[in-house]
């Protein structure tokens, strides 16, 4: 047998399990720990990036940099996020399957502009 195939179980059910986990929204997390600023917000939640970003209240805490995976988003979702983030002062760059959003303030700090 080539590679590491011999290390994997024969059936997916042998290594996949289901667990209930407690979740928390970003807003509740920010409130609970009294977070007032955030330099970097980065996540990859396998297709739920749009929902996460739309739920994040940028008027409460505005991260200097946001990075998310756009691979699983529809054109409408991408367009809506682009508008939403631009309206909130972000410059956006696509890098492979990710989008990097940087505030104008951060770009000025980095002496890019």
Jmol script that loads the backbone (N, CA, C; Angstrom):
load data "model"
ATOM      1  N   UNK A   1       0.833  -1.186   0.000  1.00  0.00           N
ATOM      2  CA  UNK A   1       0.000   0.000   0.000  1.00  0.00           C
ATOM      3  C   UNK A   1       0.876   1.249   0.000  1.00  0.00           C
ATOM      4  N   UNK A   2       0.575   2.216  -0.878  1.00  0.00           N
ATOM      5  CA  UNK A   2       1.337   3.447  -0.965  1.00  0.00           C
ATOM      6  C   UNK A   2       0.813   4.473   0.038  1.00  0.00           C
ATOM      7  N   UNK A   3       1.664   5.398   0.420  1.00  0.00           N
ATOM      8  CA  UNK A   3       1.236   6.506   1.266  1.00  0.00           C
ATOM      9  C   UNK A   3       0.777   6.077   2.646  1.00  0.00           C
ATOM     10  N   UNK A   4      -0.198   6.787   3.164  1.00  0.00           N
ATOM     11  CA  UNK A   4      -0.683   6.555   4.528  1.00  0.00           C
ATOM     12  C   UNK A   4      -2.099   6.009   4.554  1.00  0.00           C
ATOM     13  N   UNK A   5      -2.588   5.514   3.397  1.00  0.00           N
ATOM     14  CA  UNK A   5      -3.957   5.003   3.338  1.00  0.00           C
ATOM     15  C   UNK A   5      -4.206   3.896   4.359  1.00  0.00           C
ATOM     16  N   UNK A   6      -3.179   3.137   4.656  1.00  0.00           N
ATOM     17  CA  UNK A   6      -3.326   2.030   5.602  1.00  0.00           C
ATOM     18  C   UNK A   6      -3.597   2.509   7.033  1.00  0.00           C
ATOM     19  N   UNK A   7      -3.381   3.787   7.304  1.00  0.00           N
ATOM     20  CA  UNK A   7      -3.619   4.327   8.639  1.00  0.00           C
ATOM     21  C   UNK A   7      -5.059   4.767   8.846  1.00  0.00           C
ATOM     22  N   UNK A   8      -5.807   4.951   7.761  1.00  0.00           N
ATOM     23  CA  UNK A   8      -7.184   5.415   7.862  1.00  0.00           C
ATOM     24  C   UNK A   8      -8.150   4.262   8.080  1.00  0.00           C
ATOM     25  N   UNK A   9      -9.214   4.481   8.836  1.00  0.00           N
ATOM     26  CA  UNK A   9     -10.234   3.438   9.014  1.00  0.00           C
ATOM     27  C   UNK A   9     -10.880   3.094   7.665  1.00  0.00           C
ATOM     28  N   UNK A  10     -11.406   1.907   7.562  1.00  0.00           N
ATOM     29  CA  UNK A  10     -12.049   1.473   6.325  1.00  0.00           C
ATOM     30  C   UNK A  10     -13.350   2.230   6.067  1.00  0.00           C
ATOM     31  N   UNK A  11     -14.054   2.603   7.121  1.00  0.00           N
ATOM     32  CA  UNK A  11     -15.338   3.274   6.997  1.00  0.00           C
ATOM     33  C   UNK A  11     -15.262   4.666   7.626  1.00  0.00           C
ATOM     34  N   UNK A  12     -15.849   5.665   6.968  1.00  0.00           N
ATOM     35  CA  UNK A  12     -15.865   7.026   7.517  1.00  0.00           C
ATOM     36  C   UNK A  12     -16.532   7.064   8.887  1.00  0.00           C
ATOM     37  N   UNK A  13     -17.556   6.245   9.058  1.00  0.00           N
ATOM     38  CA  UNK A  13     -18.272   6.224  10.330  1.00  0.00           C
ATOM     39  C   UNK A  13     -17.360   5.842  11.493  1.00  0.00           C
ATOM     40  N   UNK A  14     -16.236   5.200  11.199  1.00  0.00           N
ATOM     41  CA  UNK A  14     -15.298   4.807  12.249  1.00  0.00           C
ATOM     42  C   UNK A  14     -14.535   6.007  12.822  1.00  0.00           C
ATOM     43  N   UNK A  15     -14.513   7.129  12.108  1.00  0.00           N
ATOM     44  CA  UNK A  15     -13.773   8.269  12.625  1.00  0.00           C
ATOM     45  C   UNK A  15     -14.552   9.586  12.602  1.00  0.00           C
ATOM     46  N   UNK A  16     -15.821   9.541  12.323  1.00  0.00           N
ATOM     47  CA  UNK A  16     -16.670  10.733  12.386  1.00  0.00           C
ATOM     48  C   UNK A  16     -17.642  10.578  13.541  1.00  0.00           C
ATOM     49  N   UNK A  17     -17.704  11.612  14.372  1.00  0.00           N
ATOM     50  CA  UNK A  17     -18.646  11.575  15.487  1.00  0.00           C
ATOM     51  C   UNK A  17     -19.407  12.901  15.529  1.00  0.00           C
ATOM     52  N   UNK A  18     -20.467  12.914  16.267  1.00  0.00           N
ATOM     53  CA  UNK A  18     -21.287  14.101  16.422  1.00  0.00           C
ATOM     54  C   UNK A  18     -21.221  14.540  17.877  1.00  0.00           C
ATOM     55  N   UNK A  19     -21.010  15.836  18.081  1.00  0.00           N
ATOM     56  CA  UNK A  19     -20.924  16.386  19.429  1.00  0.00           C
ATOM     57  C   UNK A  19     -21.773  17.647  19.519  1.00  0.00           C
ATOM     58  N   UNK A  20     -22.455  17.836  20.620  1.00  0.00           N
ATOM     59  CA  UNK A  20     -23.149  19.087  20.894  1.00  0.00           C
ATOM     60  C   UNK A  20     -22.165  20.015  21.581  1.00  0.00           C
ATOM     61  N   UNK A  21     -22.060  21.244  21.091  1.00  0.00           N
ATOM     62  CA  UNK A  21     -21.145  22.211  21.692  1.00  0.00           C
ATOM     63  C   UNK A  21     -21.894  23.512  21.939  1.00  0.00           C
ATOM     64  N   UNK A  22     -21.504  24.205  22.989  1.00  0.00           N
ATOM     65  CA  UNK A  22     -22.085  25.513  23.268  1.00  0.00           C
ATOM     66  C   UNK A  22     -21.467  26.514  22.302  1.00  0.00           C
ATOM     67  N   UNK A  23     -22.282  27.432  21.823  1.00  0.00           N
ATOM     68  CA  UNK A  23     -21.782  28.467  20.929  1.00  0.00           C
ATOM     69  C   UNK A  23     -22.056  29.835  21.531  1.00  0.00           C
ATOM     70  N   UNK A  24     -21.366  30.818  20.993  1.00  0.00           N
ATOM     71  CA  UNK A  24     -21.544  32.194  21.445  1.00  0.00           C
ATOM     72  C   UNK A  24     -21.400  33.093  20.212  1.00  0.00           C
ATOM     73  N   UNK A  25     -22.186  34.155  20.167  1.00  0.00           N
ATOM     74  CA  UNK A  25     -22.058  35.099  19.062  1.00  0.00           C
ATOM     75  C   UNK A  25     -20.861  36.016  19.315  1.00  0.00           C
ATOM     76  N   UNK A  26     -20.377  36.649  18.251  1.00  0.00           N
ATOM     77  CA  UNK A  26     -19.284  37.609  18.407  1.00  0.00           C
ATOM     78  C   UNK A  26     -19.701  38.733  19.338  1.00  0.00           C
ATOM     79  N   UNK A  27     -20.930  39.210  19.158  1.00  0.00           N
ATOM     80  CA  UNK A  27     -21.392  40.323  19.979  1.00  0.00           C
ATOM     81  C   UNK A  27     -21.411  39.951  21.457  1.00  0.00           C
ATOM     82  N   UNK A  28     -21.859  38.744  21.786  1.00  0.00           N
ATOM     83  CA  UNK A  28     -21.864  38.310  23.189  1.00  0.00           C
ATOM     84  C   UNK A  28     -20.445  38.155  23.719  1.00  0.00           C
ATOM     85  N   UNK A  29     -19.547  37.655  22.894  1.00  0.00           N
ATOM     86  CA  UNK A  29     -18.147  37.491  23.283  1.00  0.00           C
ATOM     87  C   UNK A  29     -17.499  38.848  23.554  1.00  0.00           C
ATOM     88  N   UNK A  30     -17.749  39.796  22.672  1.00  0.00           N
ATOM     89  CA  UNK A  30     -17.205  41.153  22.827  1.00  0.00           C
ATOM     90  C   UNK A  30     -17.758  41.813  24.089  1.00  0.00           C
ATOM     91  N   UNK A  31     -19.047  41.651  24.328  1.00  0.00           N
ATOM     92  CA  UNK A  31     -19.659  42.227  25.534  1.00  0.00           C
ATOM     93  C   UNK A  31     -19.118  41.573  26.797  1.00  0.00           C
ATOM     94  N   UNK A  32     -19.077  40.260  26.799  1.00  0.00           N
ATOM     95  CA  UNK A  32     -18.644  39.519  27.992  1.00  0.00           C
ATOM     96  C   UNK A  32     -17.236  39.909  28.429  1.00  0.00           C
ATOM     97  N   UNK A  33     -16.317  40.043  27.458  1.00  0.00           N
ATOM     98  CA  UNK A  33     -14.923  40.337  27.787  1.00  0.00           C
ATOM     99  C   UNK A  33     -14.556  41.802  27.598  1.00  0.00           C
ATOM    100  N   UNK A  34     -15.579  42.648  27.366  1.00  0.00           N
ATOM    101  CA  UNK A  34     -15.393  44.095  27.242  1.00  0.00           C
ATOM    102  C   UNK A  34     -14.300  44.446  26.221  1.00  0.00           C
ATOM    103  N   UNK A  35     -14.363  43.819  25.077  1.00  0.00           N
ATOM    104  CA  UNK A  35     -13.395  44.069  24.010  1.00  0.00           C
ATOM    105  C   UNK A  35     -13.757  45.389  23.338  1.00  0.00           C
ATOM    106  N   UNK A  36     -12.794  46.299  23.282  1.00  0.00           N
ATOM    107  CA  UNK A  36     -13.035  47.609  22.692  1.00  0.00           C
ATOM    108  C   UNK A  36     -12.358  47.788  21.340  1.00  0.00           C
ATOM    109  N   UNK A  37     -11.329  46.990  21.082  1.00  0.00           N
ATOM    110  CA  UNK A  37     -10.653  47.087  19.785  1.00  0.00           C
ATOM    111  C   UNK A  37     -10.185  45.697  19.367  1.00  0.00           C
ATOM    112  N   UNK A  38     -10.027  45.550  18.078  1.00  0.00           N
ATOM    113  CA  UNK A  38      -9.638  44.258  17.520  1.00  0.00           C
ATOM    114  C   UNK A  38      -8.759  44.534  16.309  1.00  0.00           C
ATOM    115  N   UNK A  39      -7.538  44.026  16.344  1.00  0.00           N
ATOM    116  CA  UNK A  39      -6.623  44.249  15.230  1.00  0.00           C
ATOM    117  C   UNK A  39      -6.957  43.351  14.051  1.00  0.00           C
ATOM    118  N   UNK A  40      -7.201  42.080  14.322  1.00  0.00           N
ATOM    119  CA  UNK A  40      -7.407  41.109  13.254  1.00  0.00           C
ATOM    120  C   UNK A  40      -8.589  40.205  13.567  1.00  0.00           C
ATOM    121  N   UNK A  41      -9.496  40.103  12.609  1.00  0.00           N
ATOM    122  CA  UNK A  41     -10.596  39.152  12.683  1.00  0.00           C
ATOM    123  C   UNK A  41     -10.410  38.212  11.502  1.00  0.00           C
ATOM    124  N   UNK A  42     -10.071  36.968  11.794  1.00  0.00           N
ATOM    125  CA  UNK A  42      -9.810  35.987  10.737  1.00  0.00           C
ATOM    126  C   UNK A  42     -10.578  34.716  11.045  1.00  0.00           C
ATOM    127  N   UNK A  43     -11.269  34.213  10.048  1.00  0.00           N
ATOM    128  CA  UNK A  43     -11.998  32.968  10.251  1.00  0.00           C
ATOM    129  C   UNK A  43     -12.189  32.255   8.930  1.00  0.00           C
ATOM    130  N   UNK A  44     -12.426  30.974   9.036  1.00  0.00           N
ATOM    131  CA  UNK A  44     -12.723  30.108   7.892  1.00  0.00           C
ATOM    132  C   UNK A  44     -13.702  29.078   8.435  1.00  0.00           C
ATOM    133  N   UNK A  45     -14.979  29.286   8.152  1.00  0.00           N
ATOM    134  CA  UNK A  45     -16.008  28.445   8.758  1.00  0.00           C
ATOM    135  C   UNK A  45     -16.785  27.645   7.717  1.00  0.00           C
ATOM    136  N   UNK A  46     -16.063  27.232   6.690  1.00  0.00           N
ATOM    137  CA  UNK A  46     -16.575  26.302   5.674  1.00  0.00           C
ATOM    138  C   UNK A  46     -17.976  26.637   5.175  1.00  0.00           C
ATOM    139  N   UNK A  47     -18.078  27.815   4.559  1.00  0.00           N
ATOM    140  CA  UNK A  47     -19.342  28.172   3.934  1.00  0.00           C
ATOM    141  C   UNK A  47     -20.239  29.080   4.748  1.00  0.00           C
ATOM    142  N   UNK A  48     -19.867  29.366   5.988  1.00  0.00           N
ATOM    143  CA  UNK A  48     -20.691  30.232   6.826  1.00  0.00           C
ATOM    144  C   UNK A  48     -20.052  31.605   7.032  1.00  0.00           C
ATOM    145  N   UNK A  49     -19.004  31.904   6.273  1.00  0.00           N
ATOM    146  CA  UNK A  49     -18.293  33.171   6.427  1.00  0.00           C
ATOM    147  C   UNK A  49     -19.222  34.366   6.205  1.00  0.00           C
ATOM    148  N   UNK A  50     -20.088  34.271   5.206  1.00  0.00           N
ATOM    149  CA  UNK A  50     -21.026  35.358   4.914  1.00  0.00           C
ATOM    150  C   UNK A  50     -21.912  35.641   6.123  1.00  0.00           C
ATOM    151  N   UNK A  51     -22.500  34.603   6.700  1.00  0.00           N
ATOM    152  CA  UNK A  51     -23.398  34.773   7.842  1.00  0.00           C
ATOM    153  C   UNK A  51     -22.652  35.366   9.045  1.00  0.00           C
ATOM    154  N   UNK A  52     -21.427  34.916   9.266  1.00  0.00           N
ATOM    155  CA  UNK A  52     -20.631  35.434  10.387  1.00  0.00           C
ATOM    156  C   UNK A  52     -20.362  36.923  10.191  1.00  0.00           C
ATOM    157  N   UNK A  53     -19.892  37.287   9.006  1.00  0.00           N
ATOM    158  CA  UNK A  53     -19.574  38.689   8.746  1.00  0.00           C
ATOM    159  C   UNK A  53     -20.800  39.590   8.831  1.00  0.00           C
ATOM    160  N   UNK A  54     -21.916  39.136   8.314  1.00  0.00           N
ATOM    161  CA  UNK A  54     -23.128  39.941   8.365  1.00  0.00           C
ATOM    162  C   UNK A  54     -23.622  40.128   9.800  1.00  0.00           C
ATOM    163  N   UNK A  55     -23.304  39.201  10.680  1.00  0.00           N
ATOM    164  CA  UNK A  55     -23.760  39.310  12.072  1.00  0.00           C
ATOM    165  C   UNK A  55     -22.836  40.177  12.918  1.00  0.00           C
ATOM    166  N   UNK A  56     -21.660  40.500  12.401  1.00  0.00           N
ATOM    167  CA  UNK A  56     -20.677  41.267  13.167  1.00  0.00           C
ATOM    168  C   UNK A  56     -21.003  42.754  13.084  1.00  0.00           C
ATOM    169  N   UNK A  57     -21.241  43.395  14.224  1.00  0.00           N
ATOM    170  CA  UNK A  57     -21.609  44.803  14.280  1.00  0.00           C
ATOM    171  C   UNK A  57     -20.345  45.663  14.258  1.00  0.00           C
ATOM    172  N   UNK A  58     -20.023  46.202  13.083  1.00  0.00           N
ATOM    173  CA  UNK A  58     -18.801  46.983  12.917  1.00  0.00           C
ATOM    174  C   UNK A  58     -18.871  48.348  13.598  1.00  0.00           C
ATOM    175  N   UNK A  59     -20.037  48.770  14.031  1.00  0.00           N
ATOM    176  CA  UNK A  59     -20.122  50.038  14.758  1.00  0.00           C
ATOM    177  C   UNK A  59     -19.747  49.859  16.230  1.00  0.00           C
ATOM    178  N   UNK A  60     -19.757  48.633  16.721  1.00  0.00           N
ATOM    179  CA  UNK A  60     -19.369  48.360  18.108  1.00  0.00           C
ATOM    180  C   UNK A  60     -17.859  48.151  18.194  1.00  0.00           C
ATOM    181  N   UNK A  61     -17.330  47.256  17.389  1.00  0.00           N
ATOM    182  CA  UNK A  61     -15.896  46.997  17.301  1.00  0.00           C
ATOM    183  C   UNK A  61     -15.560  46.858  15.824  1.00  0.00           C
ATOM    184  N   UNK A  62     -14.574  47.638  15.383  1.00  0.00           N
ATOM    185  CA  UNK A  62     -14.193  47.631  13.969  1.00  0.00           C
ATOM    186  C   UNK A  62     -12.758  47.105  13.857  1.00  0.00           C
ATOM    187  N   UNK A  63     -12.607  45.830  13.482  1.00  0.00           N
ATOM    188  CA  UNK A  63     -11.259  45.272  13.337  1.00  0.00           C
ATOM    189  C   UNK A  63     -10.468  46.031  12.267  1.00  0.00           C
ATOM    190  N   UNK A  64      -9.178  46.212  12.489  1.00  0.00           N
ATOM    191  CA  UNK A  64      -8.331  46.871  11.500  1.00  0.00           C
ATOM    192  C   UNK A  64      -8.210  46.033  10.236  1.00  0.00           C
ATOM    193  N   UNK A  65      -8.169  44.725  10.422  1.00  0.00           N
ATOM    194  CA  UNK A  65      -8.035  43.789   9.300  1.00  0.00           C
ATOM    195  C   UNK A  65      -9.039  42.653   9.482  1.00  0.00           C
ATOM    196  N   UNK A  66      -9.725  42.312   8.408  1.00  0.00           N
ATOM    197  CA  UNK A  66     -10.629  41.159   8.405  1.00  0.00           C
ATOM    198  C   UNK A  66     -10.197  40.254   7.262  1.00  0.00           C
ATOM    199  N   UNK A  67     -10.061  38.972   7.557  1.00  0.00           N
ATOM    200  CA  UNK A  67      -9.777  38.007   6.501  1.00  0.00           C
ATOM    201  C   UNK A  67     -10.784  36.876   6.585  1.00  0.00           C
ATOM    202  N   UNK A  68     -11.390  36.562   5.435  1.00  0.00           N
ATOM    203  CA  UNK A  68     -12.371  35.484   5.386  1.00  0.00           C
ATOM    204  C   UNK A  68     -12.253  34.738   4.068  1.00  0.00           C
ATOM    205  N   UNK A  69     -12.796  33.546   4.043  1.00  0.00           N
ATOM    206  CA  UNK A  69     -12.789  32.729   2.831  1.00  0.00           C
ATOM    207  C   UNK A  69     -14.046  33.017   2.020  1.00  0.00           C
ATOM    208  N   UNK A  70     -13.871  33.402   0.767  1.00  0.00           N
ATOM    209  CA  UNK A  70     -15.025  33.707  -0.083  1.00  0.00           C
ATOM    210  C   UNK A  70     -15.376  32.562  -1.033  1.00  0.00           C
ATOM    211  N   UNK A  71     -14.662  31.485  -0.969  1.00  0.00           N
ATOM    212  CA  UNK A  71     -14.808  30.370  -1.909  1.00  0.00           C
ATOM    213  C   UNK A  71     -16.234  29.861  -2.036  1.00  0.00           C
ATOM    214  N   UNK A  72     -16.969  29.754  -0.938  1.00  0.00           N
ATOM    215  CA  UNK A  72     -18.305  29.151  -0.939  1.00  0.00           C
ATOM    216  C   UNK A  72     -19.440  30.170  -1.049  1.00  0.00           C
ATOM    217  N   UNK A  73     -19.125  31.419  -1.357  1.00  0.00           N
ATOM    218  CA  UNK A  73     -20.157  32.456  -1.397  1.00  0.00           C
ATOM    219  C   UNK A  73     -20.729  32.616  -2.801  1.00  0.00           C
ATOM    220  N   UNK A  74     -22.004  32.977  -2.839  1.00  0.00           N
ATOM    221  CA  UNK A  74     -22.646  33.273  -4.124  1.00  0.00           C
ATOM    222  C   UNK A  74     -22.217  34.673  -4.575  1.00  0.00           C
ATOM    223  N   UNK A  75     -22.494  34.991  -5.823  1.00  0.00           N
ATOM    224  CA  UNK A  75     -22.186  36.332  -6.331  1.00  0.00           C
ATOM    225  C   UNK A  75     -22.946  37.402  -5.555  1.00  0.00           C
ATOM    226  N   UNK A  76     -24.204  37.111  -5.224  1.00  0.00           N
ATOM    227  CA  UNK A  76     -25.010  38.073  -4.456  1.00  0.00           C
ATOM    228  C   UNK A  76     -24.405  38.321  -3.076  1.00  0.00           C
ATOM    229  N   UNK A  77     -23.965  37.247  -2.411  1.00  0.00           N
ATOM    230  CA  UNK A  77     -23.344  37.391  -1.088  1.00  0.00           C
ATOM    231  C   UNK A  77     -22.053  38.200  -1.191  1.00  0.00           C
ATOM    232  N   UNK A  78     -21.230  37.892  -2.192  1.00  0.00           N
ATOM    233  CA  UNK A  78     -19.980  38.627  -2.385  1.00  0.00           C
ATOM    234  C   UNK A  78     -20.246  40.109  -2.645  1.00  0.00           C
ATOM    235  N   UNK A  79     -21.219  40.388  -3.476  1.00  0.00           N
ATOM    236  CA  UNK A  79     -21.567  41.769  -3.806  1.00  0.00           C
ATOM    237  C   UNK A  79     -22.070  42.514  -2.574  1.00  0.00           C
ATOM    238  N   UNK A  80     -22.922  41.867  -1.798  1.00  0.00           N
ATOM    239  CA  UNK A  80     -23.468  42.492  -0.593  1.00  0.00           C
ATOM    240  C   UNK A  80     -22.371  42.763   0.434  1.00  0.00           C
ATOM    241  N   UNK A  81     -21.468  41.807   0.625  1.00  0.00           N
ATOM    242  CA  UNK A  81     -20.372  42.007   1.577  1.00  0.00           C
ATOM    243  C   UNK A  81     -19.426  43.103   1.107  1.00  0.00           C
ATOM    244  N   UNK A  82     -19.142  43.127  -0.190  1.00  0.00           N
ATOM    245  CA  UNK A  82     -18.262  44.156  -0.731  1.00  0.00           C
ATOM    246  C   UNK A  82     -18.846  45.539  -0.441  1.00  0.00           C
ATOM    247  N   UNK A  83     -20.141  45.711  -0.688  1.00  0.00           N
ATOM    248  CA  UNK A  83     -20.810  46.981  -0.413  1.00  0.00           C
ATOM    249  C   UNK A  83     -20.777  47.296   1.083  1.00  0.00           C
ATOM    250  N   UNK A  84     -21.146  46.316   1.912  1.00  0.00           N
ATOM    251  CA  UNK A  84     -21.200  46.484   3.374  1.00  0.00           C
ATOM    252  C   UNK A  84     -19.832  46.892   3.931  1.00  0.00           C
ATOM    253  N   UNK A  85     -18.785  46.190   3.498  1.00  0.00           N
ATOM    254  CA  UNK A  85     -17.451  46.484   4.017  1.00  0.00           C
ATOM    255  C   UNK A  85     -16.917  47.809   3.478  1.00  0.00           C
ATOM    256  N   UNK A  86     -17.177  48.111   2.223  1.00  0.00           N
ATOM    257  CA  UNK A  86     -16.756  49.405   1.655  1.00  0.00           C
ATOM    258  C   UNK A  86     -17.431  50.556   2.390  1.00  0.00           C
ATOM    259  N   UNK A  87     -18.721  50.399   2.659  1.00  0.00           N
ATOM    260  CA  UNK A  87     -19.489  51.414   3.385  1.00  0.00           C
ATOM    261  C   UNK A  87     -18.897  51.663   4.769  1.00  0.00           C
ATOM    262  N   UNK A  88     -18.270  50.639   5.339  1.00  0.00           N
ATOM    263  CA  UNK A  88     -17.671  50.748   6.668  1.00  0.00           C
ATOM    264  C   UNK A  88     -16.184  51.087   6.624  1.00  0.00           C
ATOM    265  N   UNK A  89     -15.694  51.515   5.445  1.00  0.00           N
ATOM    266  CA  UNK A  89     -14.333  52.037   5.355  1.00  0.00           C
ATOM    267  C   UNK A  89     -13.235  51.019   5.089  1.00  0.00           C
ATOM    268  N   UNK A  90     -13.584  49.878   4.523  1.00  0.00           N
ATOM    269  CA  UNK A  90     -12.586  48.851   4.231  1.00  0.00           C
ATOM    270  C   UNK A  90     -12.201  48.844   2.752  1.00  0.00           C
ATOM    271  N   UNK A  91     -10.916  48.681   2.503  1.00  0.00           N
ATOM    272  CA  UNK A  91     -10.383  48.391   1.174  1.00  0.00           C
ATOM    273  C   UNK A  91     -10.251  46.880   1.124  1.00  0.00           C
ATOM    274  N   UNK A  92     -10.652  46.267   0.007  1.00  0.00           N
ATOM    275  CA  UNK A  92     -10.686  44.801  -0.060  1.00  0.00           C
ATOM    276  C   UNK A  92      -9.792  44.265  -1.167  1.00  0.00           C
ATOM    277  N   UNK A  93      -9.095  43.176  -0.848  1.00  0.00           N
ATOM    278  CA  UNK A  93      -8.214  42.507  -1.792  1.00  0.00           C
ATOM    279  C   UNK A  93      -8.554  41.023  -1.813  1.00  0.00           C
ATOM    280  N   UNK A  94      -8.697  40.460  -2.986  1.00  0.00           N
ATOM    281  CA  UNK A  94      -8.893  39.014  -3.093  1.00  0.00           C
ATOM    282  C   UNK A  94      -7.531  38.357  -3.258  1.00  0.00           C
ATOM    283  N   UNK A  95      -7.294  37.338  -2.473  1.00  0.00           N
ATOM    284  CA  UNK A  95      -6.043  36.582  -2.512  1.00  0.00           C
ATOM    285  C   UNK A  95      -6.398  35.111  -2.538  1.00  0.00           C
ATOM    286  N   UNK A  96      -6.330  34.501  -3.714  1.00  0.00           N
ATOM    287  CA  UNK A  96      -6.735  33.111  -3.895  1.00  0.00           C
ATOM    288  C   UNK A  96      -8.186  32.919  -3.458  1.00  0.00           C
ATOM    289  N   UNK A  97      -8.414  32.113  -2.422  1.00  0.00           N
ATOM    290  CA  UNK A  97      -9.782  31.841  -1.960  1.00  0.00           C
ATOM    291  C   UNK A  97     -10.195  32.730  -0.792  1.00  0.00           C
ATOM    292  N   UNK A  98      -9.342  33.680  -0.422  1.00  0.00           N
ATOM    293  CA  UNK A  98      -9.618  34.557   0.710  1.00  0.00           C
ATOM    294  C   UNK A  98      -9.779  36.002   0.276  1.00  0.00           C
ATOM    295  N   UNK A  99     -10.491  36.757   1.082  1.00  0.00           N
ATOM    296  CA  UNK A  99     -10.584  38.198   0.916  1.00  0.00           C
ATOM    297  C   UNK A  99      -9.980  38.835   2.158  1.00  0.00           C
ATOM    298  N   UNK A 100      -9.124  39.827   1.923  1.00  0.00           N
ATOM    299  CA  UNK A 100      -8.493  40.567   3.011  1.00  0.00           C
ATOM    300  C   UNK A 100      -9.043  41.984   2.959  1.00  0.00           C
ATOM    301  N   UNK A 101      -9.566  42.439   4.081  1.00  0.00           N
ATOM    302  CA  UNK A 101     -10.172  43.770   4.179  1.00  0.00           C
ATOM    303  C   UNK A 101      -9.366  44.575   5.192  1.00  0.00           C
ATOM    304  N   UNK A 102      -8.939  45.769   4.771  1.00  0.00           N
ATOM    305  CA  UNK A 102      -8.102  46.608   5.631  1.00  0.00           C
ATOM    306  C   UNK A 102      -8.726  48.000   5.699  1.00  0.00           C
ATOM    307  N   UNK A 103      -8.793  48.547   6.909  1.00  0.00           N
ATOM    308  CA  UNK A 103      -9.342  49.892   7.056  1.00  0.00           C
ATOM    309  C   UNK A 103      -8.367  50.910   6.469  1.00  0.00           C
ATOM    310  N   UNK A 104      -8.903  52.021   6.005  1.00  0.00           N
ATOM    311  CA  UNK A 104      -8.063  53.106   5.496  1.00  0.00           C
ATOM    312  C   UNK A 104      -7.117  53.600   6.587  1.00  0.00           C
ATOM    313  N   UNK A 105      -7.590  53.611   7.828  1.00  0.00           N
ATOM    314  CA  UNK A 105      -6.749  54.053   8.942  1.00  0.00           C
ATOM    315  C   UNK A 105      -5.510  53.165   9.072  1.00  0.00           C
ATOM    316  N   UNK A 106      -5.704  51.846   8.926  1.00  0.00           N
ATOM    317  CA  UNK A 106      -4.591  50.920   9.035  1.00  0.00           C
ATOM    318  C   UNK A 106      -3.622  51.102   7.860  1.00  0.00           C
ATOM    319  N   UNK A 107      -4.160  51.294   6.664  1.00  0.00           N
ATOM    320  CA  UNK A 107      -3.298  51.524   5.502  1.00  0.00           C
ATOM    321  C   UNK A 107      -2.446  52.791   5.678  1.00  0.00           C
ATOM    322  N   UNK A 108      -3.041  53.839   6.237  1.00  0.00           N
ATOM    323  CA  UNK A 108      -2.293  55.073   6.484  1.00  0.00           C
ATOM    324  C   UNK A 108      -1.221  54.839   7.537  1.00  0.00           C
ATOM    325  N   UNK A 109      -1.566  54.059   8.562  1.00  0.00           N
ATOM    326  CA  UNK A 109      -0.615  53.726   9.614  1.00  0.00           C
ATOM    327  C   UNK A 109       0.580  52.948   9.046  1.00  0.00           C
ATOM    328  N   UNK A 110       0.279  52.082   8.083  1.00  0.00           N
ATOM    329  CA  UNK A 110       1.318  51.277   7.448  1.00  0.00           C
ATOM    330  C   UNK A 110       2.064  52.078   6.363  1.00  0.00           C
ATOM    331  N   UNK A 111       1.658  53.337   6.177  1.00  0.00           N
ATOM    332  CA  UNK A 111       2.244  54.255   5.196  1.00  0.00           C
ATOM    333  C   UNK A 111       2.087  53.733   3.771  1.00  0.00           C
ATOM    334  N   UNK A 112       0.958  53.052   3.509  1.00  0.00           N
ATOM    335  CA  UNK A 112       0.648  52.610   2.165  1.00  0.00           C
ATOM    336  C   UNK A 112       0.058  53.772   1.383  1.00  0.00           C
ATOM    337  N   UNK A 113      -0.724  54.621   2.068  1.00  0.00           N
ATOM    338  CA  UNK A 113      -1.322  55.809   1.436  1.00  0.00           C
ATOM    339  C   UNK A 113      -0.792  57.045   2.106  1.00  0.00           C
TER     340      UNK A 113
END
end "model"
wireframe off; spacefill off
backbone 0.3
color backbone group
